[in-house]
Amino acid sequence: ALDTDNIQSDILVGMHKNTELFFFFGITDAATFKTQLASNIIPLITSTTEILSVDTQPVTAVNVAFSNTGLLALGVTDDLGDPDFVAGQFSEATTVGDDTSTWYNEFAGTNIHGVFLLASDTVDNINTELVNIQSILGDSITEIYSLQGAARPGDEQGHEHFGFMDGISQPAVNGFTNPVYPGQTSGFFLVGEIGDPDLDSRPTWATDGSFLVFRQLQQLVPEFNQFLTDHPLDVEELTPEAGSELLGARMVGRWKSGAPLFLTPTADDPVLAADPNRNNDFNYTVDIPDPGTENHFNQTNCPFGAHIRKVHPRGDLDPSVENLHFIIRSSIPYGPEVTDVEAASNTTTVDRGLAFVAYQANIFNGFVFLQSIWINNIGFPFGKLDPTIGVDPIIGTLGGGPKNISGLDPLVYYLNQSDPIHDVVIPQDYVVSRGGEYFFSPSLSGLGAIAAA
Ligand code: N7H
């Protein structure tokens, strides 16, 4: 079994709180920082065990992670065995499909040494803990950037800013939680544990840490909504509103409630969405609704390139290949609700989106692979009737320009085999990367080793 007392809370189970601050810092005085880390910061770090029980949950949960330049600033020169981590996200921006002209300056380069993740029920609690941490660390750090995340209000709680329920499909963690629900997968996310692809090349202190990929992904919500409104799918008996709803759902692969298109392709089913025994119980190789229709090769129920199919192709590939590329997501929305003025003008004026967090044991196999080999690859999933499926309609990019996406229109694609392509053209990106960084989130004992380095 894993030592959950030693593993930071966000990695395996998330922060279990509705607001979260990402505080990015530079280290200006390594000696003081290390002294304070050992004596006053490590005691504040929330472990997995602590977050799991309401009796031990702190008012504000605290995690910390370091970039490669941060570890170097602290005198930690061990090779963690992850070349992408060493390179940093800025130098890989093009590889993952970003145009760095949209990046905030603070992320451009390798100035960020670390990030504190502070999570609580209120922003006031978070600010109190931040003041505490800043007073402990004093001038040994400087703030470079911070991003305040928060769950959306009311009925939208748990939904990201486009309106879709998030956090439905999460792999179980081998050695910690076995898959409990039908269709749930499992994988390896911790460094130095069995299943770690680079088990032999890690320094001992890195055991039970995980690589944290952070991305600030802006979402152009009024523009996205306008696109849906202007292009309702013309499906029999659907009102234009329902046709727009269907287009959005086919882009994602789930309805806004979270119900998977593959199981309920023509209408939302909130009861199915809320049932963990059914909401992941599907596989794209199964011939539904009609046995013999080879759903594997048509996209009647779910487009080949729908967001959730691109990032988790459930049977489109051999499971042993898919398993290598699972990530644990621990993202939270940031920014306010769309204002009336923005909605009326179909134009974003306030920054909002997703503070994207993914954990993996190897950044290439996880985030970089998903982003470059699947999401932004017009040919993926390979071997289908249509060789040019298009990029991921939600987060894929061809440099900001129009994107041809196959199969979004359910009728034309399957019925008219003479025009199997029949793409829907998405004129622009509605998710824009504002930058990010790669971090390593050490175990609590690993933090001790860093402090002593
Ligand atoms: Fe995605 N969205 O609202 O459309 N994502 N995602 N994601 N995503 C998922 O199953 C979304 C992003 C994954 O196992 C759902 O929990 C948005 C990046 C993976 O079936 C929804 C953004 C990457 C899964 C969204 C965004 C991923 C997943 C369904 C950016 C990886 C699990 C809810 C603003 C590089 C797939 C759920 C599975 C699910 C949305 C980003 C990956 C609704 C808006 C950058 C692995």
Boltz pocket constraint, residues with backbone or C-beta under 6 A from the ligand:
constraints:
  - pocket:
      binder: B
      contacts: [[A, 160], [A, 162], [A, 164], [A, 165], [A, 166], [A, 167], [A, 168], [A, 169], [A, 170], [A, 217], [A, 218], [A, 219], [A, 252], [A, 254], [A, 307], [A, 308], [A, 309], [A, 311], [A, 312], [A, 327], [A, 329], [A, 353], [A, 354], [A, 356], [A, 367], [A, 370], [A, 371], [A, 394], [A, 395], [A, 431]]
      max_distance: 6.0
